[in-house]
């Protein structure tokens, strides 16, 4: 693999890349990130110099984008659920500013599904923790070759094959103030993004996040928006390469055109210090 992938590309050129957890944040389009039915009583507030907020009609589900710093151009995302719309959150998810927007979209899509199943909160599926078993988040990661490490303090760690993503679960958590689930992307010593799921967050939202991380649907980014520290580990999606190698006007049959597979772009493992 080239030590400087995409070095021959225009910085403003859009490319389809994988894995998604190393692709960078992407454009922060609120209506894409928040797939809520704003034409059906969901509200969207986007005042200047203040947090952007989306809320359900009952005001018990809210999600916000906060400016992390003056002129930084970076934002932090927070999703909360409330038993009392005017009281403290029952649970919350906090995403860092560089969170890939696909992950936010997919988690909010699942949250909307839960809400539409129970808009009045009668069964309260979207308020306290649900009945989704933790292994539903573990198994997909293990199937994709992630390693597992369990500590005696009741914490389980799952790490991607290249060491550039991790998920931690405090399965024996008794402290409701600390996150029960956390995920990180990028170098362990300097992650590009992180997300924390508080005590009580429905586990089905964690499984949606995991599924989004593992998705083979490529992320579309401009070359300049792919984080420099992870660029050498990102590869162009095979479908994008195929479309370049086999244009629709080509007389060559598609079966004769063999796009590079993910295995052709081996992701080098990160060397861990002692």
C-alpha positions, 0 to 999 in steps of 0.5 A: 500500500502506498504510504500516501494514499490519494496523494495524486487526487485533488483535495476536493475530489469526492471518494468512496472509502472504507472502513467508515470508522476512519473516514472522518466526520463528513458534512454536518447536514442536520436534516441528514444527521437527524432523520426526524419527520419535521413536517409531522410535529418534530421541531428543529431549532437552529438559531445563530450562535446557539446549539441546534436542537431537534425534539420530539412532539412530546419533548421527551426525546431531544438531540443537540449539536453544540459548538466545541469552540469559537471558530473551531468549526467542530461540534459535539452531539448529545442525544437525551431521553426524559421521563419528564420533558422538563426534568433531567435526562433519563439517559444520554449519548454523547458523541465527539465532534469528529463522529462520522455522520453515518453513525449519527444518522443510523442511531437516530434512525433506530431511535425514531423507529422506537419512538414511532412504535411507542410515541406516547411512551406507554411501553417506554421502550425508548426511555429505560434500558430495553431487553436487547441482550449485550451479546447482540452488540458483541457477536457482530464484532467477533464475527468480523474478527474483533478480539475480546478481552474481559477484566475481572472488574466487570469490563469487556473490551473489543478491539478491531483487527487493526487496533484502530477501533474499540468498544468497551462495555461495563457489563457489571456496572453499578455506578450510573454516573459513568458510561456503560458503553463507549466506543473509540476510533483512530489511534488508541492514544489519540482517537479521532472520535469517541462516543459514550452511552450512559447507564440506561441507554437502550442497548438496541441503540448500541447495536445500531451503532455497531452495525453502522461501524461494520457496514460495508456501505462506503462513506463519501468524503472529499480527500481533504476531509479524511483525517490525516492520521488515519488516511494510510489505513483507508482504502477506496471502496471496491464498488467505486474502483469497479465503476472507474475500471468498468465504465458503462460504455465499456465493451468489456463484460462486467465479469471480466473486470475484477475490482480490487477487493478489500483484501487487496488493500491490507490494513496494516496493524498498529504496533502497540507499545509495551 
